[in-house]
Amino acid sequence: MTPLQTFYKSLLIGTVISALLAACATSPLGRKQLILMPESQMQQMGATSYQQIKQSRTLSNNARDQRYVRCVASAITDAMGGGNWEVNLFADDTANAFALPGGKIGVHTGLLDVAQTPDQLAAVLGHEVGHVIAHHSNERMSIQFATQTGGQLLQALSGEPSPEKQLLFAALGIGAQVGVQLPFSRKHESESDLIGLELMAKAGFDPRASVTLWQNMAKQGGEKPPEFLSTHPSNETRIQELSQNMNKALPLYRKAKQSGETPNCQR
């Protein structure tokens, strides 16, 4: 390698690492994050994706269930400071829900068979909104961008091992499929569970219902991959983590009840 090539290699490594370090943020639970995308762009992407979902899926025509879902969602979003959230119920038998940047929430009708009470539904919606609050989609995209860019740089910088190359490997997370992306996904799920637990408690929903919800989910059955190869924690892990944090959520719930936060969401 010529001196000029060495100089450009060092400059490229320094630029990439500096950009990654400058993009560090902190999640609501104090975890360091890599955030590269502008929030305005994430909101636009969320709104565009949501519009495509509405065009490709069928909205439920059950007005009573729509009011019920929007009542629970409104209580959750009010607990995080309000905002203009669009909430829709989709005619889909799967037990699922989602929230997107830009204030978009979707709930599948099949979820109402598993989340059988307003408190249980609040646990799900608190969890999904927690992903948005913690900028998890931005973090996932940032990690994906970094790992893809890293692959291209590694190809350009192939050659003998060096301290610079090892530092670049560490910054970009080589072995990302299992070493970075999956563990981060599980971390996101656990983090959103705890954020959602706090949100539902502040909204006046009983946080203990979150444990019942995941017990219901566990009864759904089906073969699941080993947890270390799954993007989600096991039901048992979630129940354990939620139970361990209940002593923090229950005082928030009692305070909300004393302040008159009693959501009257009836199906």
Residue pairs with C-beta under 8 A, 6 or more apart in sequence:
1 9
1 159
9 157
9 164
10 164
12 153
12 156
12 157
13 157
13 164
13 167
13 168
16 149
16 153
16 168
16 171
16 172
17 167
17 168
17 171
19 36
20 34
20 146
20 171
20 172
23 34
23 35
23 36
23 142
24 32
24 33
24 34
24 35
25 32
25 33
25 34
25 35
25 135
26 32
26 33
27 33
27 134
27 135
27 191
28 133
28 134
28 191
28 195
29 134
29 191
29 194
29 195
31 187
31 191
33 134
33 135
33 139
34 139
34 142
34 143
34 146
35 135
35 138
35 139
35 142
36 138
36 141
36 142
36 145
36 146
37 138
37 141
37 142
39 101
39 135
39 138
42 101
42 102
42 135
42 137
42 138
42 141
43 101
43 102
43 103
44 102
45 101
45 102
46 100
46 101
46 102
46 103
46 104
46 137
47 100
47 102
47 104
49 100
49 104
50 86
50 100
50 102
50 104
50 106
53 90
53 106
54 88
57 90
57 91
57 92
58 90
58 91
58 92
59 88
59 89
59 90
59 91
60 66
60 89
60 90
60 91
60 109
61 91
62 89
62 109
64 267
65 89
65 109
65 112
65 267
66 88
66 89
68 118
68 265
68 266
68 267
69 87
69 89
69 107
69 112
69 121
70 87
71 118
71 263
71 264
71 265
72 118
72 121
72 122
72 125
72 205
72 263
72 265
73 85
73 87
73 105
73 107
73 125
74 85
74 87
75 122
75 203
75 204
75 205
75 261
75 263
75 265
76 122
76 125
76 126
76 129
76 199
76 200
76 203
77 83
77 85
77 103
77 129
78 203
79 199
79 200
79 202
79 203
79 261
80 129
80 133
80 199
83 103
84 103
85 103
85 104
85 105
86 103
86 104
86 105
87 105
87 106
87 107
88 105
88 106
88 107
89 106
89 107
89 108
89 109
90 106
90 107
90 108
90 109
91 109
92 108
92 109
92 110
93 108
93 109
93 110
94 108
94 110
94 111
95 108
95 110
95 111
95 113
95 114
95 115
95 217
95 220
96 108
96 110
96 111
97 105
97 106
97 107
97 108
97 111
97 124
97 125
97 128
98 105
98 106
98 128
99 105
99 106
99 125
99 128
99 129
99 131
99 132
100 106
100 132
100 137
101 132
101 135
101 137
101 138
105 125
105 128
105 129
107 121
107 124
107 125
111 121
111 124
112 121
112 267
114 120
114 213
114 216
114 217
114 220
115 121
115 123
115 124
115 213
115 216
116 216
117 209
118 205
118 263
118 265
118 266
118 267
119 200
119 205
119 206
119 208
119 209
120 209
120 210
120 212
120 213
120 216
121 265
122 200
122 203
122 205
122 209
122 263
123 196
123 197
123 200
123 205
123 207
123 209
123 210
123 213
124 196
124 213
125 196
125 200
126 195
126 196
126 197
126 198
126 199
126 200
126 203
126 205
127 192
127 193
127 195
127 196
128 192
128 196
129 195
129 196
129 199
130 191
130 192
130 193
130 194
130 195
130 196
130 199
131 137
131 188
131 192
133 195
134 188
134 191
134 192
134 195
136 188
136 191
136 192
139 184
139 188
140 181
140 184
140 185
140 188
143 173
143 176
143 180
143 181
143 184
144 181
146 171
146 172
146 173
147 172
147 173
147 176
147 180
147 181
149 172
150 168
150 169
150 171
150 172
150 173
150 174
150 176
153 168
153 172
154 165
154 168
154 169
154 172
154 174
157 165
157 168
159 165
173 179
173 180
178 229
182 228
182 229
182 230
182 231
185 231
185 232
186 227
186 230
186 231
186 232
186 233
189 231
189 232
189 233
189 238
190 233
190 237
190 238
190 241
193 210
193 238
193 241
193 242
194 241
194 242
194 245
196 210
197 207
197 210
197 242
197 245
197 246
197 248
197 249
198 248
198 249
198 252
200 206
200 207
200 209
200 210
200 249
201 207
201 249
201 250
201 252
201 253
201 256
202 252
202 253
202 256
202 261
203 256
203 261
203 263
204 253
204 256
204 257
204 261
204 262
204 263
205 253
205 263
206 253
207 242
207 246
207 249
207 250
207 252
207 253
208 246
208 250
210 242
211 239
211 242
211 243
211 246
214 235
214 238
214 239
214 242
215 235
215 239
217 235
218 235
218 236
218 239
224 230
224 234
227 233
227 234
227 237
233 241
